[in-house]
Amino acid sequence: MSPKAETYNGWANWETWNVALWLNNDEQTYRKMRSLRPFTPQKAKIVVRHLFPSGTPDMRPGGRFPYYQFVDWQEIAADFNEE
């Protein structure tokens, strides 16, 4: 189970919401993600790990981050596949 709440702001959990937040709130990152469509869950995971290899800034307490294992990659992929 995720270390944060099970659902968060309409997303599957805090980790999924946090990744979506960082992807959608920076115009350059958002445009990059949109240019790489279509996404599968696996592709979304690879791209996000490339963009944030140590996790998002919110996921780096003490330099360790287990949070990517809790991200709903299907939900991230679906978000960027929407027109």
GROMACS elastic network, one bead per residue, 0.5 to 0.9 nm:
[ bonds ]
;  ai    aj funct       b0    kb
    1     4     6  0.84756   500
    1     6     6  0.79878   500
    1    70     6  0.78310   500
    2     5     6  0.70235   500
    2     6     6  0.67940   500
    2    13     6  0.76252   500
    2    14     6  0.82872   500
    2    15     6  0.80694   500
    2    67     6  0.79102   500
    2    69     6  0.86770   500
    2    70     6  0.59211   500
    3     6     6  0.86098   500
    3    14     6  0.87659   500
    3    67     6  0.82426   500
    3    70     6  0.86914   500
    4     7     6  0.85471   500
    4     8     6  0.87574   500
    4    13     6  0.71163   500
    4    14     6  0.58663   500
    4    15     6  0.75885   500
    5     8     6  0.64790   500
    5    13     6  0.60584   500
    5    14     6  0.62381   500
    6    12     6  0.67056   500
    6    14     6  0.73073   500
    7    10     6  0.67647   500
    7    11     6  0.59203   500
    7    14     6  0.66863   500
    7    17     6  0.89230   500
    8    11     6  0.52489   500
    8    12     6  0.64454   500
    8    14     6  0.52679   500
    8    15     6  0.86909   500
    8    16     6  0.84782   500
    8    17     6  0.66980   500
    9    12     6  0.85039   500
    9    13     6  0.81318   500
    9    14     6  0.80689   500
    9    17     6  0.71811   500
   10    13     6  0.82468   500
   10    17     6  0.80560   500
   11    14     6  0.73233   500
   11    15     6  0.88495   500
   11    16     6  0.63908   500
   11    17     6  0.54913   500
   11    20     6  0.89448   500
   11    72     6  0.87101   500
   11    75     6  0.78723   500
   12    15     6  0.82124   500
   12    16     6  0.62734   500
   12    17     6  0.73595   500
   12    71     6  0.80654   500
   12    72     6  0.65803   500
   12    75     6  0.76738   500
   13    16     6  0.55065   500
   13    17     6  0.62912   500
   13    18     6  0.86417   500
   13    70     6  0.78993   500
   13    71     6  0.74801   500
   13    72     6  0.78905   500
   14    17     6  0.50686   500
   14    18     6  0.59398   500
   14    19     6  0.86391   500
   14    70     6  0.87525   500
   14    71     6  0.82687   500
   15    18     6  0.50883   500
   15    19     6  0.63011   500
   15    20     6  0.86390   500
   15    59     6  0.82341   500
   15    67     6  0.62622   500
   15    68     6  0.71136   500
   15    69     6  0.88233   500
   15    70     6  0.62230   500
   15    71     6  0.52765   500
   15    72     6  0.80439   500
   16    19     6  0.53134   500
   16    20     6  0.62146   500
   16    21     6  0.85298   500
   16    68     6  0.84183   500
   16    70     6  0.73735   500
   16    72     6  0.56625   500
   16    73     6  0.76145   500
   16    75     6  0.76580   500
   16    76     6  0.71383   500
   17    20     6  0.51016   500
   17    21     6  0.59727   500
   17    22     6  0.87313   500
   17    71     6  0.83141   500
   17    76     6  0.87897   500
   18    22     6  0.63508   500
   18    23     6  0.86362   500
   18    56     6  0.76686   500
   18    58     6  0.76090   500
   18    59     6  0.84203   500
   18    71     6  0.89248   500
   19    22     6  0.53096   500
   19    23     6  0.62079   500
   19    24     6  0.86026   500
   19    48     6  0.80010   500
   19    55     6  0.85551   500
   19    56     6  0.68064   500
   19    68     6  0.87928   500
   19    71     6  0.77490   500
   19    76     6  0.79803   500
   20    23     6  0.50476   500
   20    24     6  0.59128   500
   20    25     6  0.83099   500
   20    76     6  0.65777   500
   20    79     6  0.82156   500
   21    24     6  0.53102   500
   21    25     6  0.58158   500
   21    26     6  0.86857   500
   22    25     6  0.55376   500
   22    26     6  0.66945   500
   22    29     6  0.81507   500
   22    30     6  0.87333   500
   22    56     6  0.70773   500
   22    57     6  0.88067   500
   23    26     6  0.63971   500
   23    27     6  0.84468   500
   23    29     6  0.57705   500
   23    30     6  0.55585   500
   23    33     6  0.75470   500
   23    48     6  0.83079   500
   24    27     6  0.71339   500
   24    29     6  0.71777   500
   24    30     6  0.51591   500
   24    31     6  0.88394   500
   24    33     6  0.88340   500
   25    29     6  0.79933   500
   25    30     6  0.71581   500
   26    29     6  0.53895   500
   26    30     6  0.59799   500
   26    31     6  0.85924   500
   27    31     6  0.60352   500
   27    32     6  0.84767   500
   28    31     6  0.52412   500
   28    32     6  0.61647   500
   28    33     6  0.86809   500
   29    32     6  0.50144   500
   29    33     6  0.61735   500
   29    34     6  0.86149   500
   29    51     6  0.83656   500
   30    33     6  0.51784   500
   30    34     6  0.61974   500
   30    35     6  0.86268   500
   30    80     6  0.88878   500
   31    34     6  0.50509   500
   31    35     6  0.60887   500
   31    36     6  0.87665   500
   32    35     6  0.51551   500
   32    36     6  0.65305   500
   33    36     6  0.53322   500
   33    37     6  0.69375   500
   33    44     6  0.87846   500
   33    47     6  0.81702   500
   33    48     6  0.89827   500
   33    80     6  0.70072   500
   34    37     6  0.56349   500
   34    38     6  0.82869   500
   34    80     6  0.63131   500
   34    81     6  0.78609   500
   35    38     6  0.86034   500
   36    39     6  0.73293   500
   36    47     6  0.89486   500
   37    40     6  0.88591   500
   37    77     6  0.87821   500
   37    80     6  0.70595   500
   37    81     6  0.62389   500
   38    43     6  0.88490   500
   38    77     6  0.79820   500
   38    80     6  0.77011   500
   38    81     6  0.56886   500
   39    42     6  0.78829   500
   39    43     6  0.57280   500
   39    44     6  0.58589   500
   39    74     6  0.89235   500
   39    76     6  0.86279   500
   39    77     6  0.50893   500
   39    78     6  0.74112   500
   39    80     6  0.71227   500
   39    81     6  0.62881   500
   40    43     6  0.51487   500
   40    44     6  0.61471   500
   40    45     6  0.86185   500
   40    73     6  0.81738   500
   40    74     6  0.71006   500
   40    77     6  0.57139   500
   40    78     6  0.80734   500
   40    81     6  0.88849   500
   41    44     6  0.51273   500
   41    45     6  0.62497   500
   41    46     6  0.87666   500
   41    72     6  0.82128   500
   41    75     6  0.78084   500
   41    76     6  0.72508   500
   41    77     6  0.54033   500
   41    78     6  0.82634   500
   42    45     6  0.51524   500
   42    46     6  0.62985   500
   42    47     6  0.87209   500
   42    73     6  0.71796   500
   42    74     6  0.83371   500
   42    77     6  0.85657   500
   43    46     6  0.50933   500
   43    47     6  0.61209   500
   43    48     6  0.84992   500
   43    73     6  0.88256   500
   43    77     6  0.79600   500
   44    47     6  0.52415   500
   44    48     6  0.60270   500
   44    49     6  0.84602   500
   44    73     6  0.64060   500
   44    74     6  0.81565   500
   44    76     6  0.67406   500
   44    77     6  0.56290   500
   44    80     6  0.88969   500
   45    48     6  0.52563   500
   45    49     6  0.60411   500
   45    50     6  0.85041   500
   45    68     6  0.84817   500
   45    71     6  0.87714   500
   45    73     6  0.62292   500
   45    76     6  0.85125   500
   45    77     6  0.85794   500
   46    49     6  0.52432   500
   46    50     6  0.61747   500
   46    51     6  0.87370   500
   47    50     6  0.50198   500
   47    51     6  0.62171   500
   47    52     6  0.85568   500
   48    51     6  0.50082   500
   48    52     6  0.58782   500
   48    53     6  0.76909   500
   48    55     6  0.85785   500
   49    52     6  0.50587   500
   49    54     6  0.76611   500
   49    55     6  0.72049   500
   49    68     6  0.85031   500
   50    53     6  0.54114   500
   51    55     6  0.87089   500
   51    56     6  0.88626   500
   52    55     6  0.50028   500
   52    56     6  0.56805   500
   52    57     6  0.83585   500
   53    56     6  0.81307   500
   54    57     6  0.81169   500
   54    59     6  0.80253   500
   54    60     6  0.70089   500
   54    63     6  0.78926   500
   54    64     6  0.78659   500
   54    65     6  0.71083   500
   55    58     6  0.76395   500
   55    59     6  0.53926   500
   55    60     6  0.62816   500
   55    64     6  0.87415   500
   55    65     6  0.64799   500
   55    66     6  0.86697   500
   55    67     6  0.76297   500
   55    68     6  0.72320   500
   56    59     6  0.51609   500
   56    60     6  0.68862   500
   57    60     6  0.57178   500
   57    61     6  0.86157   500
   58    61     6  0.74934   500
   59    63     6  0.86566   500
   59    64     6  0.80560   500
   59    65     6  0.58052   500
   59    66     6  0.81790   500
   59    67     6  0.66178   500
   59    68     6  0.86981   500
   60    63     6  0.50860   500
   60    64     6  0.57459   500
   60    65     6  0.54719   500
   60    67     6  0.89964   500
   61    64     6  0.61250   500
   61    65     6  0.69155   500
   62    65     6  0.82478   500
   65    68     6  0.75010   500
   66    69     6  0.62470   500
   66    70     6  0.79920   500
   67    70     6  0.55139   500
   67    71     6  0.69837   500
   68    71     6  0.52399   500
   68    72     6  0.87528   500
   69    72     6  0.84755   500
   70    73     6  0.88297   500
   71    74     6  0.87459   500
   71    75     6  0.84931   500
   71    76     6  0.82358   500
   72    75     6  0.54230   500
   72    76     6  0.66110   500
   72    77     6  0.88834   500
   73    77     6  0.60615   500
   73    78     6  0.84704   500
   74    77     6  0.51325   500
   74    78     6  0.60814   500
   74    79     6  0.85719   500
   75    78     6  0.50763   500
   75    79     6  0.61191   500
   75    80     6  0.88362   500
   76    79     6  0.51481   500
   76    80     6  0.65852   500
   76    81     6  0.87326   500
   77    80     6  0.54324   500
   77    81     6  0.61355   500
   77    82     6  0.88471   500
   78    81     6  0.50043   500
   78    82     6  0.63424   500
   79    82     6  0.56661   500
   80    83     6  0.78624   500
